[in-house]
Amino acid sequence: MAAFFLVLQLLLEYSSFSLAQSEPEPLQVPTSSRVYGPDGPWQAVSVQLGDPGQYMDLYPGSFYESNILTVQQCQNINANPCGSGGLFDPENSSTFDNTSITWTSPIGSSGTSALWTNGAMSFSFSNLTPIRDQLQIQGQIVANLSAEIYSDITMVYPDGNYPLQVGELALGPTVNQSFSDADAPSINASLIPGYLAAQNIIPSNSFGLHVGIGAEELKLELSLWLGGYDAFRIVGPVSTQSIQDGVGIIVNLLDIGIGVDHGGSPFSYSSQEGLLSSGNSSISSAGISVIMNPSSPYLNLPNSTCAAIAKDLPVTYNAGKALYFWNTTNPQYAKIVTSPTFLSFTFRNSSGGSLTIKAPFQLFNLTLQAPLASTPTPYFPCQPPQAPGGTYSLGRAFLQAAFIGSNWKKDQGEGEGEGYLAQAPGPNTDTTPQIKPIANSPPVGLISNWNDTWTGFWTALPNPITPALPTSTTPAAPEITSTPTSTLETDVLSGGAIAGIVIGGVCAALIAIGIGSFLFRRKRGGKPEAVQPTIELEDATKVSLHQPLRHWPSTEELIRELPAF
């Protein structure tokens, strides 16, 4: 009997273990221990490529192939730093495969590509090689990762080419990427979240990403979860957006504005809208389509839009980098980048409404470093697409303020699904992750007040003082008020009262004349006047005062001389 119960207990424990194993959890991709440039600071994620694993820091965000820099990348480059995120050595990996994929492309093995950034920025390269190799994320293995390795690749700017520091980690969309040749069978290479979901390691072929804030004074660690998301990286509602195969999350941008959360404004206004279409009649109220693009560092927007935003900023346009440099000696600079002043981005929600994401100007006080600038140079990251036929996109500069994610649903066709967009918090945020799986419904955040997440990290400007009205020395006019009818009736004067007022006024006038005449005669020695003074009443009656007065007349004497009414 004891043996029976022991076997039953073992069976129950095994069943519980199997049940627990059947419910996978989201997998965190670790954040890099350092930040990168030369146009950041940007954070990256840390993975291991090859067997044994070689540590690589990569920017998350591209799709299909991950982009890897090899040890040859910096051998012939004098500019530094180069490849500081880690360089891959294929000869030291036992799982490296550069022969299985027989792939031809219009790009070939050398040329100019804008695939990383959806056409926002160009890369000049040579010796491009498609490969497969093993990838490790916190001990979980992705076999036969689809990747491209570059031994010579540079960023293309108007004034020249510059080496890269960090490669890219792809986040979807399918389980496998197939390569085919007419003379050979198809070869499959694995894509990260799809492979892990197919192996039942994570709940779904999905991801949730907030690129974080790299600036030391505002530091908020990057958050990337495969199969789920951190609910503390979402503020308010989540908008569901469309996804295009191989492109990513495409959103309809309706407008861009400037606002102040609280306190005074560094501008002559507290808010302004209409910056997206300002000076550009080709942009209607329907807005423009933009891609949420972690592969690009900038706000890749129409030239007219960048100019409209920069109009009231203390910036100078630098044609060599096609970027705006902050004028740090201008007093407005410090006011703008430290106060609760923000750019607002309003998007159309798939449900028909709209979603506004606020990005404080503090997030747009980025720095160009070597090799892009000889000395650290603060810049504002608005730049029209530089590659021919480039698309509008919002890159890492914007994604510091936004959460994005996707659920590559299997029932919606290869490479399609739902994209997610929401406001991300500021640096005053609980960094203990609250992890939720991405399943059949959009993510739900745990933060309701965005401005609370910036408390302690900005300085409100004083409200403008309203000038006092000038003090007038002219007595104010008496206030005129309407009088009720009943009051008017009681205030009507009788005829007797009116007559008394008239008589009193006439008497006062006669007394004054008499006194004046008396004083005048005394001054002339008491001689009588040639003309007797008279008073002319309203009925033209003349009243004579008779003889000139030689003494002070009494009131009774003057009244006796008046005719009777």
LUMLOZA-416669 format. One record per residue (C-alpha): x, y, z. Coordinates in nm, 4 decimals. Example, Ala and Ser with C-alpha at 12.3 -4.5 7.8 and 13.67 -1.06 7.14 Angstrom:
2
1.2300 / -0.4500 / 0.7800
1.3670 / -0.1060 / 0.7140
END
This chain:
565
0.0000 / 0.0000 / 0.0000
0.2818 / 0.2394 / 0.0872
0.4404 / 0.1675 / -0.2506
0.1093 / 0.2515 / -0.4236
0.0885 / 0.5917 / -0.2565
0.4541 / 0.6602 / -0.3408
0.3905 / 0.5877 / -0.7098
0.0757 / 0.8034 / -0.7029
0.2688 / 1.0914 / -0.5496
0.5389 / 1.0641 / -0.8148
0.2758 / 1.0658 / -1.0891
0.1100 / 1.3776 / -0.9467
0.4424 / 1.5566 / -0.9189
0.5313 / 1.4630 / -1.2761
0.1904 / 1.5831 / -1.3987
0.2320 / 1.9142 / -1.2174
0.5800 / 1.9553 / -1.3629
0.4554 / 1.8763 / -1.7146
0.1670 / 2.1231 / -1.6752
0.4038 / 2.3937 / -1.5610
0.6320 / 2.3200 / -1.8540
0.3407 / 2.3555 / -2.0980
0.2887 / 2.7184 / -1.9956
0.5927 / 2.9084 / -2.1242
0.6756 / 3.2537 / -2.0012
0.8084 / 3.5637 / -2.1807
1.1862 / 3.5797 / -2.2177
1.3825 / 3.8944 / -2.1367
1.6682 / 3.9933 / -2.3656
1.9351 / 4.1449 / -2.1345
2.0264 / 4.5110 / -2.1701
2.3824 / 4.6132 / -2.2525
2.5991 / 4.7429 / -1.9710
2.7079 / 5.0466 / -2.1736
2.5564 / 5.2999 / -2.4137
2.6587 / 5.3697 / -2.7710
2.6729 / 5.6407 / -3.0349
2.7963 / 5.8184 / -3.2293
2.4538 / 5.9854 / -3.2293
2.3075 / 5.8693 / -2.8963
2.3460 / 5.7769 / -2.6240
2.1582 / 5.4569 / -2.7141
2.1219 / 5.1341 / -2.5220
2.1476 / 4.7905 / -2.6833
2.0767 / 4.4276 / -2.5906
2.3375 / 4.1615 / -2.5131
2.3365 / 3.8185 / -2.6803
2.5869 / 3.5454 / -2.7701
2.6502 / 3.4424 / -3.1285
2.8211 / 3.1199 / -3.2356
2.9480 / 2.8218 / -3.0404
3.1174 / 2.8932 / -2.8102
2.9149 / 3.2100 / -2.7759
3.0758 / 3.5420 / -2.8593
2.9167 / 3.8333 / -2.6728
2.7594 / 4.0970 / -2.8951
2.5703 / 4.4159 / -2.8132
2.3081 / 4.4810 / -3.0812
2.0338 / 4.7380 / -3.1402
1.6951 / 4.5613 / -3.1387
1.4498 / 4.6334 / -3.4151
1.5269 / 4.5105 / -3.7661
1.3253 / 4.2308 / -3.9300
1.4237 / 3.9042 / -4.0958
1.8067 / 3.8937 / -4.1008
2.0072 / 4.0166 / -3.8044
2.3006 / 4.2374 / -3.9089
2.6395 / 4.1472 / -3.7624
2.9755 / 4.3271 / -3.7823
3.2838 / 4.1055 / -3.8181
3.6380 / 4.1511 / -3.6909
3.7439 / 4.2690 / -4.0368
3.5098 / 4.5692 / -4.0090
3.7613 / 4.7950 / -3.8380
4.0911 / 4.6697 / -3.9807
4.1102 / 4.9307 / -4.2548
3.9336 / 5.2154 / -4.0742
4.1280 / 5.4926 / -3.9035
3.8249 / 5.6613 / -3.7447
3.7394 / 5.5543 / -3.3905
3.5427 / 5.4181 / -3.2232
3.4544 / 5.1335 / -3.4595
3.2630 / 4.8185 / -3.3736
3.2613 / 4.8972 / -3.0010
2.9447 / 4.6881 / -2.9550
3.1385 / 4.3734 / -3.0351
3.2814 / 4.2139 / -3.3488
3.2116 / 3.8572 / -3.4570
3.4878 / 3.6182 / -3.5584
3.3400 / 3.3423 / -3.7794
3.6541 / 3.1294 / -3.7530
3.5962 / 3.0829 / -3.3798
3.2428 / 2.9395 / -3.4128
3.1870 / 2.5673 / -3.4718
2.8257 / 2.6298 / -3.5827
2.9058 / 2.8984 / -3.8405
2.7546 / 2.8236 / -4.1826
2.8203 / 3.0494 / -4.4812
2.7757 / 2.7886 / -4.7565
2.4207 / 2.6546 / -4.7230
2.2448 / 2.9694 / -4.8425
2.2930 / 3.0260 / -5.2140
2.1347 / 3.3670 / -5.2336
2.1431 / 3.6243 / -5.5076
2.0021 / 3.9746 / -5.4756
1.9891 / 4.2988 / -5.6727
2.2160 / 4.4395 / -5.4031
2.4811 / 4.1714 / -5.4504
2.7801 / 4.1439 / -5.2215
2.8638 / 4.5144 / -5.2321
2.6873 / 4.8435 / -5.2944
2.4557 / 5.0783 / -5.1048
2.1651 / 4.9563 / -4.8929
1.8906 / 5.1195 / -4.6934
1.7271 / 4.7977 / -4.5746
1.8198 / 4.8437 / -4.2102
1.6416 / 5.1752 / -4.1825
1.3600 / 5.1327 / -4.4362
1.5254 / 5.3877 / -4.6605
1.5751 / 5.6546 / -4.3935
1.9536 / 5.6246 / -4.4048
2.1942 / 5.4571 / -4.6469
2.4760 / 5.2155 / -4.5735
2.7662 / 5.1567 / -4.8056
2.9104 / 4.8071 / -4.7797
3.1164 / 4.5356 / -4.9417
3.1586 / 4.1629 / -4.8804
2.8046 / 4.1070 / -4.7576
2.7563 / 3.7383 / -4.6698
2.4312 / 3.5645 / -4.5649
2.4952 / 3.3082 / -4.2902
2.3379 / 3.0812 / -4.0330
2.4714 / 3.0377 / -3.6806
2.3619 / 2.9650 / -3.3276
2.2277 / 3.2430 / -3.1027
2.1958 / 3.2290 / -2.7238
1.9682 / 3.4494 / -2.5104
1.9999 / 3.3776 / -2.1387
2.0791 / 3.0127 / -2.2096
1.7972 / 2.9656 / -2.4626
1.9308 / 2.8635 / -2.8041
1.8035 / 2.9704 / -3.1437
1.9524 / 2.7242 / -3.3930
2.0447 / 2.8367 / -3.7441
1.9796 / 3.2084 / -3.6891
1.9272 / 3.4037 / -4.0109
2.1925 / 3.6755 / -4.0287
2.4072 / 3.8835 / -4.2581
2.7687 / 3.9577 / -4.1720
2.9526 / 4.2700 / -4.2876
3.3279 / 4.3095 / -4.3015
3.3102 / 4.6640 / -4.4384
3.0044 / 4.8852 / -4.3867
2.9645 / 5.2588 / -4.3228
2.6844 / 5.5084 / -4.2641
2.6375 / 5.7546 / -4.5494
2.5958 / 6.1265 / -4.4681
2.6085 / 6.4238 / -4.7064
2.9659 / 6.5012 / -4.6002
3.1034 / 6.1464 / -4.6039
3.0902 / 5.7890 / -4.4757
3.1370 / 5.6877 / -4.1136
3.1954 / 5.3452 / -3.9497
2.9352 / 5.1696 / -3.7381
2.9681 / 5.0776 / -3.3727
2.6755 / 4.8351 / -3.3278
2.4890 / 4.5780 / -3.5378
2.1173 / 4.4875 / -3.5365
1.9047 / 4.2115 / -3.3814
1.6001 / 4.1082 / -3.5874
1.2638 / 4.0618 / -3.4125
1.0543 / 3.8694 / -3.6622
0.8251 / 3.8201 / -3.8287
0.8032 / 3.4490 / -3.9179
0.9355 / 3.1246 / -3.7751
1.1753 / 3.0647 / -4.0633
1.3209 / 3.2584 / -4.3515
1.3469 / 3.0374 / -4.6573
1.6122 / 3.0726 / -4.9272
1.5688 / 2.8887 / -5.2525
1.7628 / 2.8254 / -5.5675
1.6374 / 2.6605 / -5.8832
1.9171 / 2.4036 / -5.8660
1.8974 / 2.3287 / -5.4940
1.6417 / 2.2618 / -5.2222
1.5162 / 2.5474 / -5.0026
1.7202 / 2.6325 / -4.6981
1.5519 / 2.7574 / -4.3801
1.7091 / 3.0025 / -4.1387
1.5475 / 3.0786 / -3.8018
1.3963 / 3.4094 / -3.6872
1.4148 / 3.4677 / -3.3135
1.0671 / 3.5045 / -3.1560
0.9081 / 3.2688 / -3.4129
1.1624 / 2.9944 / -3.3445
1.1304 / 3.0289 / -2.9651
0.7486 / 3.0208 / -2.9860
0.7591 / 2.7117 / -3.2104
0.9810 / 2.5416 / -2.9510
0.7288 / 2.6336 / -2.6801
0.9912 / 2.8426 / -2.5007
0.7859 / 3.1649 / -2.5102
0.4039 / 3.2072 / -2.5205
0.3743 / 3.3530 / -2.8714
0.5627 / 3.4834 / -3.1722
0.5670 / 3.8373 / -3.0395
0.7710 / 4.1035 / -2.8632
0.7301 / 4.4167 / -2.6484
0.9943 / 4.6897 / -2.6715
1.0809 / 5.0212 / -2.5087
1.4282 / 5.1367 / -2.6157
1.4684 / 5.3165 / -2.2834
1.6594 / 5.6400 / -2.2186
2.0358 / 5.6303 / -2.2436
2.1295 / 5.9734 / -2.1078
2.2905 / 5.9222 / -1.7674
2.0879 / 6.1941 / -1.5950
1.7613 / 6.0437 / -1.7277
1.8598 / 5.6753 / -1.7411
1.5769 / 5.4267 / -1.7869
1.6888 / 5.0794 / -1.8884
1.5898 / 4.9333 / -2.2238
1.3106 / 4.6747 / -2.2010
1.2790 / 4.3936 / -2.4576
1.0667 / 4.0870 / -2.3893
1.0024 / 3.8063 / -2.6356
0.6510 / 3.6622 / -2.6117
0.5370 / 3.9360 / -2.3736
0.5918 / 4.2862 / -2.2339
0.6556 / 4.4854 / -1.9172
0.3273 / 4.6514 / -1.8130
0.5267 / 4.9275 / -1.6371
0.6448 / 5.0489 / -1.9803
0.2946 / 5.1419 / -2.0964
0.1067 / 5.4587 / -1.9979
-0.2620 / 5.4860 / -2.0829
-0.4335 / 5.3285 / -2.3828
-0.2659 / 5.1057 / -2.6410
-0.3329 / 5.1615 / -3.0105
-0.3499 / 4.8630 / -3.2444
-0.1828 / 4.9276 / -3.5787
-0.1227 / 4.7498 / -3.9067
0.1918 / 4.5552 / -3.9912
0.3420 / 4.5107 / -4.3361
0.5509 / 4.2081 / -4.4120
0.9190 / 4.2916 / -4.3939
0.8572 / 4.6569 / -4.3052
0.7145 / 4.6662 / -3.9559
0.4576 / 4.8751 / -3.7712
0.3097 / 5.1432 / -3.9978
0.1115 / 5.4243 / -3.8369
-0.0836 / 5.7191 / -3.9745
0.0720 / 6.0349 / -3.8222
-0.1893 / 6.3124 / -3.8152
-0.0038 / 6.6029 / -3.6569
0.2886 / 6.7238 / -3.4462
0.2600 / 6.9983 / -3.1856
0.4468 / 7.1728 / -2.9050
0.3089 / 7.1927 / -2.5514
0.3999 / 7.2577 / -2.1882
0.2854 / 7.0162 / -1.9196
0.2879 / 7.2751 / -1.6409
0.4470 / 7.6055 / -1.5460
0.5525 / 7.8756 / -1.7873
0.6488 / 7.8341 / -2.1508
0.9919 / 7.9070 / -2.3010
0.8100 / 8.0271 / -2.6129
0.5727 / 8.3146 / -2.6814
0.2890 / 8.0594 / -2.6704
0.1928 / 7.7742 / -2.4401
0.0931 / 7.5371 / -2.7206
0.1084 / 7.5131 / -3.0968
-0.0328 / 7.2621 / -3.3440
-0.0191 / 7.2025 / -3.7173
0.3587 / 7.1528 / -3.7411
0.3365 / 6.8359 / -3.9513
0.1802 / 7.0108 / -4.2509
0.3196 / 7.3610 / -4.1895
0.4509 / 7.5087 / -4.5128
0.3598 / 7.1968 / -4.7113
0.0268 / 7.1962 / -4.8947
0.0823 / 6.8384 / -5.0095
0.0222 / 6.7110 / -4.6545
-0.3511 / 6.7024 / -4.5916
-0.5455 / 6.6548 / -4.2695
-0.5125 / 6.2805 / -4.3321
-0.1440 / 6.3096 / -4.2365
0.1358 / 6.0813 / -4.3553
0.2319 / 5.7161 / -4.3044
0.5354 / 5.6569 / -4.0834
0.7170 / 5.3431 / -3.9707
0.8067 / 5.2732 / -3.6107
1.1736 / 5.2059 / -3.6793
1.4221 / 5.1197 / -3.3999
1.6877 / 5.0688 / -3.6677
1.7034 / 5.4430 / -3.7397
1.8323 / 5.6930 / -3.4826
1.6332 / 5.9980 / -3.5991
1.2939 / 6.1544 / -3.6644
1.2884 / 6.1001 / -4.0403
1.0154 / 6.3475 / -4.1388
0.9444 / 6.5869 / -4.4281
1.1922 / 6.8705 / -4.4602
0.9103 / 7.1234 / -4.4142
0.8076 / 6.9551 / -4.0877
1.1611 / 6.9618 / -3.9460
1.1886 / 7.3299 / -4.0407
0.8536 / 7.4119 / -3.8754
0.9569 / 7.2420 / -3.5501
1.3002 / 7.4059 / -3.5512
1.1659 / 7.7558 / -3.6259
1.1333 / 7.8527 / -3.2582
1.4262 / 7.6458 / -3.1311
1.7788 / 7.7800 / -3.0726
1.9279 / 7.5507 / -3.3378
2.1414 / 7.5860 / -3.6506
2.1067 / 7.3531 / -3.9468
2.4228 / 7.1625 / -4.0402
2.4103 / 7.0560 / -4.4050
2.7006 / 6.8104 / -4.3689
2.5037 / 6.5928 / -4.1267
2.1564 / 6.7073 / -4.2373
2.0807 / 6.7682 / -3.8692
2.0123 / 7.0668 / -3.6424
2.2790 / 7.1592 / -3.3857
2.1670 / 7.3129 / -3.0560
2.3010 / 7.6601 / -2.9790
2.3950 / 7.5814 / -2.6198
2.4966 / 7.9399 / -2.5357
2.1472 / 8.0671 / -2.6128
1.9504 / 8.1106 / -2.2844
1.6504 / 7.9451 / -2.4518
1.8422 / 7.6179 / -2.4870
1.8532 / 7.5386 / -2.1150
1.4927 / 7.6482 / -2.0676
1.3673 / 7.4183 / -2.3416
1.5674 / 7.1027 / -2.2631
1.5119 / 7.1081 / -1.8857
1.1488 / 7.2257 / -1.8585
0.8226 / 7.0270 / -1.9003
0.8101 / 7.1279 / -2.2676
0.7366 / 6.8511 / -2.5181
0.6645 / 6.7579 / -2.8757
0.3286 / 6.5836 / -2.9193
0.2726 / 6.3242 / -3.1920
-0.0897 / 6.2470 / -3.2762
-0.1626 / 5.9184 / -3.4556
-0.4752 / 5.7660 / -3.5985
-0.5900 / 5.4628 / -3.4043
-0.7069 / 5.1608 / -3.5995
-1.0391 / 5.1927 / -3.4150
-1.0938 / 5.5357 / -3.5743
-0.9896 / 5.7516 / -3.2798
-0.6498 / 5.9041 / -3.2137
-0.3572 / 5.8555 / -2.9781
-0.1168 / 6.1320 / -2.8713
0.2335 / 6.0517 / -2.7486
0.4343 / 6.3210 / -2.5697
0.8117 / 6.3374 / -2.5925
0.9897 / 6.5974 / -2.3731
1.2608 / 6.8004 / -2.5454
1.5032 / 6.6472 / -2.2960
1.4879 / 6.3315 / -2.5086
1.5875 / 6.5307 / -2.8174
1.9009 / 6.6757 / -2.6597
2.1236 / 6.4075 / -2.8103
2.4974 / 6.4154 / -2.8766
2.7119 / 6.3635 / -3.1850
3.0488 / 6.2108 / -3.0984
3.3488 / 6.0766 / -3.2888
3.3630 / 6.0019 / -3.5733
3.0578 / 6.2176 / -3.6604
3.1954 / 6.5166 / -3.4653
3.5416 / 6.6056 / -3.3402
3.3994 / 6.7200 / -3.0053
3.0702 / 6.6232 / -2.8359
2.8001 / 6.8264 / -3.0114
2.4399 / 6.8459 / -2.8856
2.1916 / 6.8102 / -3.1701
1.8187 / 6.7970 / -3.2422
1.7424 / 6.4706 / -3.4285
1.4977 / 6.5754 / -3.7024
1.6222 / 6.4705 / -4.0455
1.4461 / 6.4102 / -4.3778
1.5123 / 6.0631 / -4.5279
1.8586 / 6.0586 / -4.6806
1.8334 / 5.7496 / -4.8991
1.6743 / 5.7759 / -5.2457
1.3085 / 5.6827 / -5.2167
1.3397 / 5.6749 / -4.8388
1.0318 / 5.6405 / -4.6219
0.9206 / 5.8550 / -4.3291
0.9913 / 5.6897 / -3.9967
1.0236 / 5.7556 / -3.6247
1.3401 / 5.6026 / -3.4886
1.5116 / 5.5591 / -3.1540
1.4905 / 5.9316 / -3.0701
1.1098 / 5.9072 / -3.0694
1.0941 / 5.5528 / -2.9307
1.2501 / 5.6736 / -2.6066
0.8983 / 5.8076 / -2.5425
0.6955 / 5.5218 / -2.6941
0.6251 / 5.1527 / -2.6396
0.5941 / 4.9309 / -2.9461
0.5197 / 4.5638 / -2.9842
0.3831 / 4.3081 / -3.2243
0.2001 / 3.9797 / -3.2323
0.2943 / 3.7974 / -3.5541
-0.0297 / 3.5988 / -3.5652
-0.0077 / 3.2709 / -3.7528
-0.3650 / 3.2907 / -3.8839
-0.3108 / 3.6208 / -4.0688
-0.0562 / 3.5088 / -4.3220
0.3203 / 3.5044 / -4.3250
0.4776 / 3.8143 / -4.1748
0.1508 / 3.9781 / -4.0778
-0.0246 / 4.0445 / -3.7514
-0.0965 / 4.3237 / -3.5033
0.1310 / 4.6091 / -3.4122
0.1032 / 4.8007 / -3.0836
0.1844 / 5.1623 / -2.9988
0.1514 / 5.3416 / -2.6641
0.2980 / 5.6188 / -2.4505
0.6058 / 5.5069 / -2.2572
0.6936 / 5.6441 / -1.9122
0.9703 / 5.8775 / -1.8050
1.2642 / 5.7944 / -1.5774
1.0608 / 5.8157 / -1.2540
0.9305 / 5.4620 / -1.3095
0.9256 / 5.1402 / -1.1112
1.1996 / 4.9309 / -1.2707
1.0720 / 4.6037 / -1.1230
0.9185 / 4.4415 / -1.4327
0.5527 / 4.3410 / -1.4323
0.5585 / 4.0874 / -1.7128
0.2510 / 3.9884 / -1.9078
0.2285 / 3.7500 / -2.2053
0.1110 / 3.8731 / -2.5436
-0.1772 / 3.6539 / -2.6522
-0.5032 / 3.7326 / -2.8307
-0.5586 / 4.0832 / -2.6976
-0.3502 / 4.4029 / -2.6987
-0.1165 / 4.4785 / -2.4069
-0.2498 / 4.6651 / -2.1046
-0.0352 / 4.9086 / -1.9064
-0.0202 / 4.9782 / -1.5329
0.0558 / 5.3544 / -1.5373
-0.2173 / 5.6152 / -1.5780
-0.0388 / 5.9502 / -1.5204
0.2445 / 6.0241 / -1.7614
0.3615 / 6.3483 / -1.5975
0.4173 / 6.1649 / -1.2680
0.6853 / 5.9567 / -1.4378
0.8835 / 6.2744 / -1.5054
0.8556 / 6.4196 / -1.1549
1.1989 / 6.5243 / -1.0320
1.3537 / 6.5245 / -1.3791
1.2411 / 6.8604 / -1.5124
1.2289 / 7.2166 / -1.3838
0.9111 / 7.4131 / -1.4435
0.9526 / 7.7684 / -1.5654
0.7792 / 8.0491 / -1.3735
0.4451 / 8.1553 / -1.5104
0.4597 / 8.4935 / -1.6843
0.3668 / 8.7856 / -1.4558
0.0578 / 8.9731 / -1.5756
0.1442 / 9.3486 / -1.5728
-0.0690 / 9.5610 / -1.3381
-0.3127 / 9.8056 / -1.4984
-0.1963 / 10.1742 / -1.4789
-0.3377 / 10.3709 / -1.1840
-0.5706 / 10.6508 / -1.3040
-0.5959 / 10.9886 / -1.1262
-0.9325 / 11.0574 / -1.2897
-1.2248 / 10.9729 / -1.0614
-1.4106 / 10.6699 / -1.1833
-1.7456 / 10.7316 / -1.3425
-2.0341 / 10.6460 / -1.1150
-2.1799 / 10.3081 / -1.1786
-2.5107 / 10.3253 / -1.3605
-2.7696 / 10.0859 / -1.2422
-3.1232 / 10.0291 / -1.3506
-3.3910 / 10.1258 / -1.1018
-3.6964 / 9.9081 / -1.0465
-4.0327 / 10.0574 / -1.1536
-4.1692 / 10.0568 / -0.7973
-3.8779 / 10.2742 / -0.6820
-3.9292 / 10.5216 / -0.9624
-4.2892 / 10.5700 / -0.8548
-4.1933 / 10.6651 / -0.4996
-3.9174 / 10.9057 / -0.6142
-4.1377 / 11.1372 / -0.8317
-4.1326 / 11.4929 / -0.6825
-4.4523 / 11.6872 / -0.6158
-4.5200 / 12.0292 / -0.7711
-4.4796 / 12.2020 / -0.4326
-4.1397 / 12.0478 / -0.3839
-4.0262 / 12.1675 / -0.7255
-4.1515 / 12.5254 / -0.6536
-3.9661 / 12.5313 / -0.3209
-3.6438 / 12.4328 / -0.4955
-3.6852 / 12.7121 / -0.7530
-3.7594 / 12.9801 / -0.4894
-3.4659 / 12.8712 / -0.2782
-3.2331 / 12.8985 / -0.5778
-3.3596 / 13.2491 / -0.6674
-3.3193 / 13.3704 / -0.3092
-2.9640 / 13.2463 / -0.2951
-2.8849 / 13.4318 / -0.6163
-3.0408 / 13.7584 / -0.4894
-2.8489 / 13.7429 / -0.1647
-2.5223 / 13.6909 / -0.3489
-2.5924 / 13.9886 / -0.5796
-2.6880 / 14.2096 / -0.2885
-2.3733 / 14.1305 / -0.0969
-2.1629 / 14.1901 / -0.4035
-2.3272 / 14.5275 / -0.4717
-2.2856 / 14.6393 / -0.1110
-1.9142 / 14.5594 / -0.1127
-1.8639 / 14.7325 / -0.4489
-2.0280 / 15.0574 / -0.3301
-1.8290 / 15.0697 / -0.0089
-1.5141 / 15.0488 / -0.2136
-1.6225 / 15.3538 / -0.4218
-1.6974 / 15.5741 / -0.1209
-2.0707 / 15.5195 / -0.1034
-2.1534 / 15.6966 / -0.4361
-2.4697 / 15.5723 / -0.6023
-2.4430 / 15.3834 / -0.9327
-2.5734 / 15.5318 / -1.2558
-2.7540 / 15.2128 / -1.3418
-2.9615 / 15.0272 / -1.0937
-2.8876 / 14.6510 / -1.0888
-3.1806 / 14.4307 / -1.1761
-3.2610 / 14.0605 / -1.1832
-3.4389 / 13.9140 / -1.4852
-3.6629 / 13.6235 / -1.3993
-3.7877 / 13.3478 / -1.6340
-4.1063 / 13.5547 / -1.7164
-3.8838 / 13.8535 / -1.8179
-3.9887 / 14.0536 / -1.5051
-3.7114 / 14.2912 / -1.3948
-3.6689 / 14.3344 / -1.0243
-3.5027 / 14.6566 / -0.9123
-3.2949 / 14.6735 / -0.5999
-3.3820 / 15.0499 / -0.5723
-3.1144 / 15.2445 / -0.3953
-2.7606 / 15.1276 / -0.3536
-2.6911 / 14.9578 / -0.0213
-2.4717 / 15.1330 / 0.2345
-2.5022 / 14.8622 / 0.4881
-2.5180 / 14.4812 / 0.4946
-2.8703 / 14.3977 / 0.3779
-3.0608 / 14.1445 / 0.5737
-3.2363 / 13.8499 / 0.4120
-3.5737 / 13.9903 / 0.5122
-3.4973 / 14.3207 / 0.3346
-3.4046 / 14.1472 / 0.0129
-3.7068 / 13.9217 / 0.0156
-3.9431 / 14.2163 / 0.0717
-3.8260 / 14.3653 / -0.2558
-3.9231 / 14.0544 / -0.4509
-4.2576 / 14.0492 / -0.6322
-4.5128 / 13.8036 / -0.5191
-4.5550 / 13.4840 / -0.7256
END
